[in-house]
Amino acid sequence: MTHQLIEMENRWGAHNYHPLDVVVERAEGAWVQATGGKRYLDCLSAYSALNQGHRHPRIFAALVEQAGRVTLTSRAFRNDQLPLFCEELAQLCGMEAVLPMNTGAEAVETAIKAARRWGYLRKAIPADRAEIVVCRNNFHGRTTTITGFSSEPAYRDGFGPFTPGFVEVPFGDADALEAAISECACAFLFEPIQCEAGILIPPDGYLRRIREICTRHRVLMLADEIQTGLGRTGKLFACDHEDVRPDVFILGKALSGGFYPVSAVVSSREVLGVFGPGSHGSTYGGNPLACAVARAAIRVVVDEQLAARSAELGAWLLEELRGIRSPVIADVRGKGLLTGLELKTLARPYCERLLELGVLCKETHTHTIRLAPPLVVSRDDLAWLVGRLRDVFEG
């Protein structure tokens, strides 16, 4: 059956991914089961969409209950879940307003539109001249606008012409950011940790410095916490590691606990107030099913103290990983349960070997293995993971 399903997908599906050849049919918590019955420890968490684990019972119950009442109204009408979701998410972020969307890329696009219009209406930037500063090696999504300001050739090749108005600076270099800010700059868009680039962590103090620079130059600080937010790095948000509050949070992935596409832009009334009727929207954005699921997903993160759990288990895991002795490991880095093993060779063969041993992980940026299990993972599961890694790298 496994081989047949893989062949069917290869025949009928577009080949825009290079997945490992495991076919998952069931999942619970931190573990999945493939066709054929073999179990695997999930150390990718759907790129941090599954912080709460697979099929968390509280989120599942909210999904079923809401699906039994109403799933979609469009924003042409109101529903009884959207107001509650907006209030709860805004308060969680310490902000004033929420604009819900579906995917992370949609949320980034929404933030770009908000920042540009804010620049014209609030900062008096001349029409069509707004600039947004971005970081080299960024990953904010796959739309043509977003891929246009990527520095990864594979993301850009064959998709131009691209949208102008973006200025690139090195990640982690606050001086370069300040030098790049012109009189037309309206925003700085960044990831607190660059996940797709290989779990790249900026120097200590970087977030505080860019907060000060953005404030002084009246430039919006747009934090893409789609992968780092909601407990993944050992804090509710990665910006919390330096007690920094951005002007805009961009959220997604774990906002629904893996049940449904939910994303959001969370900010002040000054920023999100630039939108009026007809200026932006989404048929599914803010639908009652999504809002009910997201509300439950947020409650799980808070009630089960998943950020603190990530900090404790992540610190233990990082120490254990740094104890592995292998000539192919160049570096081990991470925060919370977001860890990267940078290798001196290609990471893909090691991911395939780990797959054989029951570990699901994936290479990122060719040479780095990302380890990001659900935040509900147990210490015993992580100890088992370390054993499998030792088998691969020390055996």
TIGUGU-234208 format. One record per residue (C-alpha): residue number from 1; residue in one letter; y, z, x. Coordinates in steps of 0.05 Angstrom, whole numbers. Example, Ala and Ser with C-alpha at 12.3 -4.5 7.8 and 13.67 -1.06 7.14 Angstrom:
2
<r 1 A <-90 156 246>>
<r 2 S <-21 143 273>>
REM end
This chain:
395
<r 1 M <0 0 0>>
<r 2 T <49 18 56>>
<r 3 H <40 -50 90>>
<r 4 Q <47 -87 24>>
<r 5 L <112 -51 7>>
<r 6 I <141 -65 75>>
<r 7 E <122 -139 70>>
<r 8 M <152 -142 0>>
<r 9 E <218 -112 23>>
<r 10 N <221 -159 83>>
<r 11 R <208 -219 38>>
<r 12 W <256 -203 -19>>
<r 13 G <309 -157 12>>
<r 14 A <368 -175 57>>
<r 15 H <354 -157 129>>
<r 16 N <418 -116 142>>
<r 17 Y <379 -54 164>>
<r 18 H <326 -40 217>>
<r 19 P <289 19 186>>
<r 20 L <230 55 216>>
<r 21 D <166 33 182>>
<r 22 V <153 94 139>>
<r 23 V <154 88 63>>
<r 24 V <176 153 30>>
<r 25 E <150 166 -40>>
<r 26 R <163 241 -50>>
<r 27 A <209 294 -21>>
<r 28 E <227 367 -28>>
<r 29 G <272 412 14>>
<r 30 A <270 389 86>>
<r 31 W <204 350 81>>
<r 32 V <184 282 55>>
<r 33 Q <117 251 39>>
<r 34 A <101 179 54>>
<r 35 T <53 132 19>>
<r 36 G <-15 152 45>>
<r 37 G <2 226 41>>
<r 38 K <30 242 111>>
<r 39 R <88 292 112>>
<r 40 Y <149 287 156>>
<r 41 L <206 334 173>>
<r 42 D <270 298 153>>
<r 43 C <319 304 212>>
<r 44 L <369 253 187>>
<r 45 S <385 280 117>>
<r 46 A <407 210 94>>
<r 47 Y <465 214 144>>
<r 48 S <483 284 119>>
<r 49 A <481 267 45>>
<r 50 L <424 317 37>>
<r 51 N <456 380 65>>
<r 52 Q <427 417 5>>
<r 53 G <357 388 18>>
<r 54 H <317 338 -23>>
<r 55 R <316 349 -98>>
<r 56 H <350 417 -98>>
<r 57 P <328 448 -164>>
<r 58 R <398 471 -185>>
<r 59 I <428 402 -174>>
<r 60 F <368 369 -207>>
<r 61 A <376 414 -268>>
<r 62 A <450 395 -274>>
<r 63 L <432 321 -269>>
<r 64 V <380 325 -324>>
<r 65 E <423 368 -370>>
<r 66 Q <483 322 -364>>
<r 67 A <441 259 -370>>
<r 68 G <417 286 -437>>
<r 69 R <489 288 -463>>
<r 70 V <532 232 -435>>
<r 71 T <531 194 -369>>
<r 72 L <590 146 -369>>
<r 73 T <655 139 -407>>
<r 74 S <698 101 -357>>
<r 75 R <767 127 -343>>
<r 76 A <792 92 -407>>
<r 77 F <772 158 -440>>
<r 78 R <768 230 -418>>
<r 79 N <704 270 -408>>
<r 80 D <690 345 -406>>
<r 81 Q <665 347 -334>>
<r 82 L <721 312 -295>>
<r 83 P <773 367 -305>>
<r 84 L <725 421 -281>>
<r 85 F <704 380 -221>>
<r 86 C <776 365 -200>>
<r 87 E <796 438 -206>>
<r 88 E <735 465 -168>>
<r 89 L <739 414 -111>>
<r 90 A <815 421 -103>>
<r 91 Q <809 496 -99>>
<r 92 L <751 491 -49>>
<r 93 C <795 447 -4>>
<r 94 G <859 487 -15>>
<r 95 M <892 425 -43>>
<r 96 E <927 405 -107>>
<r 97 A <895 340 -132>>
<r 98 V <830 301 -131>>
<r 99 L <818 226 -139>>
<r 100 P <743 215 -149>>
<r 101 M <707 152 -128>>
<r 102 N <634 134 -114>>
<r 103 T <618 116 -42>>
<r 104 G <648 141 23>>
<r 105 A <677 73 39>>
<r 106 E <712 71 -28>>
<r 107 A <742 139 -13>>
<r 108 V <767 115 54>>
<r 109 E <798 53 22>>
<r 110 T <831 98 -29>>
<r 111 A <860 142 26>>
<r 112 I <886 80 61>>
<r 113 K <921 56 -2>>
<r 114 A <950 125 -15>>
<r 115 A <976 131 56>>
<r 116 R <1009 63 56>>
<r 117 R <1043 74 -11>>
<r 118 W <1064 144 11>>
<r 119 G <1095 112 72>>
<r 120 Y <1136 64 30>>
<r 121 L <1156 112 -25>>
<r 122 R <1164 177 13>>
<r 123 K <1181 156 84>>
<r 124 A <1219 91 69>>
<r 125 I <1177 48 116>>
<r 126 P <1198 -25 107>>
<r 127 A <1154 -65 59>>
<r 128 D <1088 -89 87>>
<r 129 R <1099 -58 155>>
<r 130 A <1061 8 148>>
<r 131 E <1015 26 206>>
<r 132 I <954 71 207>>
<r 133 V <930 97 274>>
<r 134 V <854 99 281>>
<r 135 C <805 120 336>>
<r 136 R <763 77 381>>
<r 137 N <688 80 363>>
<r 138 N <706 101 292>>
<r 139 F <659 91 233>>
<r 140 H <692 96 165>>
<r 141 G <650 47 124>>
<r 142 R <631 -26 116>>
<r 143 T <686 -59 75>>
<r 144 T <725 -117 107>>
<r 145 T <787 -75 116>>
<r 146 I <749 -18 149>>
<r 147 T <706 -62 194>>
<r 148 G <770 -98 214>>
<r 149 F <794 -36 251>>
<r 150 S <726 -20 281>>
<r 151 S <717 -27 356>>
<r 152 E <642 -43 348>>
<r 153 P <631 -119 355>>
<r 154 A <568 -117 313>>
<r 155 Y <607 -90 254>>
<r 156 R <660 -145 259>>
<r 157 D <624 -208 280>>
<r 158 G <632 -263 229>>
<r 159 F <672 -223 178>>
<r 160 G <744 -241 195>>
<r 161 P <801 -251 183>>
<r 162 F <817 -178 180>>
<r 163 T <872 -135 149>>
<r 164 P <930 -120 196>>
<r 165 G <966 -54 202>>
<r 166 F <919 -12 245>>
<r 167 V <931 14 315>>
<r 168 E <873 39 357>>
<r 169 V <874 98 406>>
<r 170 P <818 133 445>>
<r 171 F <783 188 407>>
<r 172 G <799 258 431>>
<r 173 D <864 237 467>>
<r 174 A <923 270 432>>
<r 175 D <973 241 482>>
<r 176 A <950 171 465>>
<r 177 L <959 186 391>>
<r 178 E <1031 209 401>>
<r 179 A <1047 148 444>>
<r 180 A <1019 102 390>>
<r 181 I <1061 130 332>>
<r 182 S <1117 82 316>>
<r 183 E <1172 87 264>>
<r 184 C <1125 50 216>>
<r 185 A <1066 97 224>>
<r 186 C <1045 129 159>>
<r 187 A <978 161 177>>
<r 188 F <926 179 229>>
<r 189 L <855 168 204>>
<r 190 F <800 203 243>>
<r 191 E <732 237 242>>
<r 192 P <731 308 269>>
<r 193 I <665 290 302>>
<r 194 Q <646 217 311>>
<r 195 C <575 215 283>>
<r 196 E <556 141 285>>
<r 197 A <586 135 355>>
<r 198 G <535 184 382>>
<r 199 I <556 254 359>>
<r 200 L <620 252 400>>
<r 201 I <657 318 399>>
<r 202 P <731 320 418>>
<r 203 P <759 371 468>>
<r 204 D <776 440 444>>
<r 205 G <847 442 415>>
<r 206 Y <847 368 397>>
<r 207 L <851 380 322>>
<r 208 R <907 431 329>>
<r 209 R <946 383 373>>
<r 210 I <940 324 325>>
<r 211 R <960 369 268>>
<r 212 E <1024 387 305>>
<r 213 I <1037 315 325>>
<r 214 C <1027 289 254>>
<r 215 T <1072 343 225>>
<r 216 R <1127 330 276>>
<r 217 H <1127 255 265>>
<r 218 R <1117 260 190>>
<r 219 V <1051 223 193>>
<r 220 L <994 239 145>>
<r 221 M <932 270 177>>
<r 222 L <872 237 142>>
<r 223 A <807 274 158>>
<r 224 D <744 234 143>>
<r 225 E <695 291 131>>
<r 226 I <644 248 94>>
<r 227 Q <590 265 145>>
<r 228 T <618 329 176>>
<r 229 G <640 364 112>>
<r 230 L <607 413 65>>
<r 231 G <573 457 117>>
<r 232 R <542 407 165>>
<r 233 T <577 431 228>>
<r 234 G <573 506 215>>
<r 235 K <639 510 177>>
<r 236 L <655 486 106>>
<r 237 F <695 430 139>>
<r 238 A <694 410 212>>
<r 239 C <770 418 214>>
<r 240 D <759 492 200>>
<r 241 H <733 502 271>>
<r 242 E <806 500 294>>
<r 243 D <836 528 229>>
<r 244 V <869 461 215>>
<r 245 R <886 436 146>>
<r 246 P <894 359 143>>
<r 247 D <939 326 92>>
<r 248 V <880 290 62>>
<r 249 F <806 305 59>>
<r 250 I <760 245 50>>
<r 251 L <693 269 23>>
<r 252 G <626 239 1>>
<r 253 K <552 242 18>>
<r 254 A <533 316 8>>
<r 255 L <585 320 -48>>
<r 256 S <527 302 -93>>
<r 257 G <469 332 -54>>
<r 258 G <434 264 -50>>
<r 259 F <427 253 -125>>
<r 260 Y <482 204 -141>>
<r 261 P <539 168 -105>>
<r 262 V <601 214 -109>>
<r 263 S <662 213 -64>>
<r 264 A <733 238 -69>>
<r 265 V <801 239 -37>>
<r 266 V <831 309 -40>>
<r 267 S <904 320 -24>>
<r 268 S <972 343 -48>>
<r 269 R <1011 319 -108>>
<r 270 E <1060 287 -60>>
<r 271 V <1006 241 -33>>
<r 272 L <962 227 -93>>
<r 273 G <1023 225 -138>>
<r 274 V <1039 156 -111>>
<r 275 F <986 127 -157>>
<r 276 G <1005 110 -228>>
<r 277 P <965 77 -284>>
<r 278 G <938 10 -262>>
<r 279 S <950 21 -187>>
<r 280 H <879 43 -171>>
<r 281 G <814 58 -206>>
<r 282 S <739 54 -212>>
<r 283 T <694 45 -273>>
<r 284 Y <644 96 -248>>
<r 285 G <692 141 -209>>
<r 286 G <696 209 -242>>
<r 287 N <641 195 -292>>
<r 288 P <612 257 -326>>
<r 289 L <543 251 -294>>
<r 290 A <574 247 -224>>
<r 291 C <621 305 -237>>
<r 292 A <565 351 -264>>
<r 293 V <521 335 -204>>
<r 294 A <578 346 -154>>
<r 295 R <597 412 -186>>
<r 296 A <526 437 -177>>
<r 297 A <523 410 -106>>
<r 298 I <587 447 -88>>
<r 299 R <560 512 -118>>
<r 300 V <497 507 -77>>
<r 301 V <536 499 -12>>
<r 302 V <579 560 -29>>
<r 303 D <528 605 -62>>
<r 304 E <473 594 -11>>
<r 305 Q <522 600 47>>
<r 306 L <498 536 78>>
<r 307 A <555 531 128>>
<r 308 A <537 599 157>>
<r 309 R <464 580 157>>
<r 310 S <481 516 194>>
<r 311 A <521 554 246>>
<r 312 E <465 603 259>>
<r 313 L <407 555 260>>
<r 314 G <447 501 296>>
<r 315 A <465 548 353>>
<r 316 W <391 567 361>>
<r 317 L <369 494 359>>
<r 318 L <421 472 410>>
<r 319 E <399 525 459>>
<r 320 E <326 505 450>>
<r 321 L <341 431 459>>
<r 322 R <381 445 523>>
<r 323 G <318 479 550>>
<r 324 I <277 415 547>>
<r 325 R <268 387 616>>
<r 326 S <265 312 618>>
<r 327 P <293 260 666>>
<r 328 V <311 214 608>>
<r 329 I <357 264 572>>
<r 330 A <429 255 595>>
<r 331 D <463 304 548>>
<r 332 V <452 349 489>>
<r 333 R <512 364 444>>
<r 334 G <527 386 374>>
<r 335 K <559 434 324>>
<r 336 G <520 468 270>>
<r 337 L <460 426 249>>
<r 338 L <491 362 276>>
<r 339 T <461 348 343>>
<r 340 G <457 289 389>>
<r 341 L <407 277 446>>
<r 342 E <438 225 491>>
<r 343 L <386 188 532>>
<r 344 K <390 148 596>>
<r 345 T <350 94 562>>
<r 346 L <341 64 492>>
<r 347 A <331 116 439>>
<r 348 R <292 73 389>>
<r 349 P <223 80 424>>
<r 350 Y <231 155 424>>
<r 351 C <247 156 350>>
<r 352 E <184 115 338>>
<r 353 R <142 163 379>>
<r 354 L <172 222 340>>
<r 355 L <155 186 276>>
<r 356 E <82 185 297>>
<r 357 L <86 260 306>>
<r 358 G <116 273 237>>
<r 359 V <191 274 253>>
<r 360 L <241 229 218>>
<r 361 C <302 215 261>>
<r 362 K <342 154 279>>
<r 363 E <379 126 339>>
<r 364 T <454 120 335>>
<r 365 H <496 78 382>>
<r 366 T <433 54 419>>
<r 367 H <423 113 467>>
<r 368 T <430 175 424>>
<r 369 I <381 209 376>>
<r 370 R <415 243 318>>
<r 371 L <382 307 294>>
<r 372 A <412 331 228>>
<r 373 P <361 364 183>>
<r 374 P <379 391 115>>
<r 375 L <416 457 119>>
<r 376 V <361 490 79>>
<r 377 V <311 478 136>>
<r 378 S <274 540 160>>
<r 379 R <273 569 230>>
<r 380 D <198 557 232>>
<r 381 D <209 483 215>>
<r 382 L <260 477 272>>
<r 383 A <212 511 320>>
<r 384 W <160 460 300>>
<r 385 L <211 405 313>>
<r 386 V <226 432 382>>
<r 387 G <151 431 397>>
<r 388 R <146 357 377>>
<r 389 L <207 340 420>>
<r 390 R <175 375 479>>
<r 391 D <112 335 467>>
<r 392 V <152 271 472>>
<r 393 F <200 287 528>>
<r 394 E <159 334 571>>
<r 395 G <88 311 555>>
REM end
